[in-house]
Amino acid sequence: MFTPQRTWLSVAALWLAAAASASAQSEFLKKGDVVVMMGDSITEQRLYSNYVELWCQTRFPSYQLVFRNVGIGGDRSMGGNARFKRDVLPFKATVLTVDFGMNDGNYNVKEFDQKAYDIYMKGLQGIADQAKTAGIRVAWITPQPVEHNPGDPKEAYNKTLEKFSAGVKEIAEKNHGLFADQFHPYWAVIQKARDAGEKGRITGGDAVHPGAPGQVLMAASILHALKFPQLVSAVEIAAGSDKSNPGVKAENCKVSEVSAKGNHVTFTRQDAALPYFPDSAKSILKWTPLLDSMNDYRLKVVGLTPGKYEVKLGGKAVAMYTDADLAKGVNLAGPALAAGPVADQVKEVVKAVNDKTNYYHDQIYSPLVLKRNMLKNPDLKDVPKEQMQKHIDELVAQRLQKLPELDAAIRKALEIRPHQVEISAAK
């Protein structure tokens, strides 16, 4: 059975700390990037890929990023290499994420399959060669571990996945790409839960295909590799210094209409970014502080008299803090995502991203490019065999015309809106 190294618990802490210290500018993503996310069924689930997109879109709303998901259930690195021209080049991708390995090891729990490993590496190198020719930056992502119930002998497959992960690092270094280690931070969180006495699975879904709790861990690891900045924005109000003209400091946002009368402080906050965390993944927060470590949405108010204070966003009460808490600074990410104008806007962005991603997968990629369920597809009914491909090509071209509209809807939802912040003594 796979026996994890306890030292990897420190790895999770390291990447969380690194995320906190990353610069306000992503070192990998650039304005106008077109990101194609390639992988197997775990990518096709549109969970971790959507989370990566949503974090990038909300943290860099001015970048006008475009994301496309080309995950295929059951696929392997050789398949990704074979379909590169079809699935990556037409989008004029500038960035590619590659996440294979789960199927490539053949789920062998008895011994390491060197032949399978060599084939895996050959496929990855083929993708690398094509990406170089096309001038595409690549983020090479390791497979995540499988999580069965503790003690299940099928977890021995993680020995293979760990060795495959080392191969991904080798490919990344050889080809001057970005290496994203999902395997070790993911397993560190599982081990932390088991050390605390957890007897079941914590990542949701099934052992191979995690649900939202596991896939948010995957997304966080990828974003760490992208040098993703923790900071959303920060505001500091020195209410006690001169209440007729309180001191203000702001980072990555604009502050206006500041008023401090007694212990009642109000101002208008217009952020240059938004916090994000998927509601469906919140169970993982029992084992890792991802919501806060991925979102520093800072509020600091000094000079208040002792007592408890209510914080309202857009007139909606979202949190209660003491004057000491506010003087040290609080992270409003969780409360802001639970209710109020920030939460409402983020929901709009999530819907726009889901609408775009699902349209491409359900209306174009799955039924037409991959030709799934052709006998049940009304668009292909009664089309003569000799005319089928021409008809499919026409349908693809027609439906692709809607994607810019859906991309524009994401950008519209991302337009930052000012909202009022109110801090007042609790009654």
Number of C-alpha atoms within 10 A of each C-alpha: 14 15 9 14 11 13 10 19 19 13 17 19 15 13 18 22 14 18 24 20 14 17 14 17 13 16 13 16 20 15 12 12 17 20 24 25 27 25 28 23 20 25 23 20 18 19 22 24 27 24 24 20 22 26 23 22 25 25 26 23 22 16 16 17 20 21 24 22 24 23 27 20 13 15 19 24 27 20 18 26 20 14 14 18 14 11 21 25 16 9 14 14 22 21 21 22 21 25 26 33 28 28 20 24 24 14 17 17 18 13 10 17 15 11 10 16 20 14 16 24 21 16 21 26 20 17 23 25 14 16 23 14 8 15 13 20 20 25 22 27 26 29 26 29 25 22 26 17 15 15 11 11 13 19 21 19 23 26 20 27 25 18 14 25 26 15 19 27 19 16 20 21 13 11 15 14 18 20 22 27 22 24 24 24 25 26 24 23 23 24 20 16 19 15 11 10 9 14 12 13 18 22 25 19 15 13 16 16 19 25 20 22 22 26 29 28 26 27 21 27 26 25 23 22 22 20 20 27 25 24 25 24 24 22 20 19 25 19 24 19 12 11 17 12 13 17 16 15 13 16 16 14 16 16 21 13 9 21 18 22 13 14 19 15 21 20 17 18 23 17 22 21 23 28 26 28 20 19 11 11 18 15 15 22 12 10 15 19 12 17 21 21 20 24 25 22 24 19 21 20 23 19 19 24 14 11 12 17 23 17 22 21 23 18 13 15 17 18 17 18 17 16 21 18 16 23 18 11 18 17 17 20 24 19 19 24 23 15 17 18 19 24 20 13 18 22 16 17 23 21 15 22 24 18 15 21 21 15 17 22 20 11 16 20 20 17 20 22 15 12 14 12 11 13 11 10 12 10 14 19 11 9 13 10 10 8 9 14 14 11 17 19 12 12 16 18 12 11 13 15 10 13 14 12 12 19 19 15 18 27 22 14 20 25 15 18 13 18 18 19 20 22 23 19 20 13 6
